Amino acid sequence: MTIPGPRVTLRPLTRADAQRVHEILSTPEVARWWGEPDHEAESLFDAEPGFSAYAVEIAGETVGLIQSCEELDSQYRHAGIDIAIDPAHHGRGIGPEAIRMLARHLFARGHHRLTIDPAAANERAVHVYTKLGFRPVGVLRQYERGPDGTFHDGLLMDLLEAELT
């Protein structure tokens, strides 16, 4: 399903996007937080129930990717989001617009809460997510292994529908 927006379009990723996704994930600014590009790029194409990955496009150009993982149990209807934007397009409001679009889509699908879990040290991401209405829930200690092989903390943040700005 394609999700159109004012400037940005979210469309399902396909295998044809593999090279561009790898390019984005290989930029030092993205790889620092996402990890090994080959593994991460391939995992975006391994569809599991509730998992969706989208290309973030502007005027037909893929400038990033955004994904969601939905909890499908009706007692816990929530979803997680993750995003990576090509650094050449940072600072233009593309990431926040894409997150708002996907968030509205997920809320319309019946989710009551969304989560996002940036690296705790990723101040830029935390700032953007806070501006969108996400609130810190807690620090996930030694949450994920970084590209240097050491574990680093993550920051669990969540958002209720009425809090989306």
Secondary structure, DSSP 8 states (H G I E B T S, - for coil): --EE-SSEEEEE--GGGHHHHHHHHHSHHHHHHH--HHHHHHHTTS--TTEEEEEEEETTEEEEEEEEEE---TTS-EEEEEEEE-GGGTTSSHHHHHHHHHHHHHHHTT-SEEEE--BTT-HHHHHHHHHTT-EEEEEEEEEEE-TTS-EEEEEEEEEEGGG--
